[in-house]
Amino acid sequence: MDVSAILLDAGGVLVFPRPGLVWPSLRAAGLEPDLATLERAHYHAMLAQDVEAEPPAPGTWWRNYMQTYFGVTPQQSVASGFAVYTPKAGLQRVDVGVGAEYKLSATLKLKTQLGGSRLCRIAERSPIVAKPTSGVVSVGLSYVF
């Protein structure tokens, strides 16, 4: 599979999904994607958002990544009212989670997940961040063919 970018339109907002989320969906659709290829496609798509004509200088890659997700340019500040924010390179977030699967029968499984996310300091300081923490609880039932 040759992938140069994976893009989703979420209500007019361009989203570059995390490779770990896309991979199971593509496998379920009968494709055999390589996770490393999806990761390269994700970061290639982020790089394509840079306004620089040249590739970023060594050591600036993550700054560009953080700027795309958490930064506010002067033009965006005027349009949105958020303060200008230019994040440095750094960790984006820390995720933790636990899951369980219980076999109800030969064909049915009950799955549960509990997880949480916490933005790291550089991302948390962004004026567009409303809450630095998030959580998820999910319960699902799967049928095995």
Buried (B, 14 or more C-beta within 10 A) or exposed (E): EEBEBBEEEEEEEEEBBEBEEBBEEBEEEEEEBEEEBBBBBBBBBBBEEBEEEEEBEEEBBBBBBBBBBBBBBEEBBEEEEEEEBEBEBEEBBEEEEEEEEEEEEEEEBEEEBBBBBBBBEBBBEBBBEEEBEEEEEEEEEEEEE
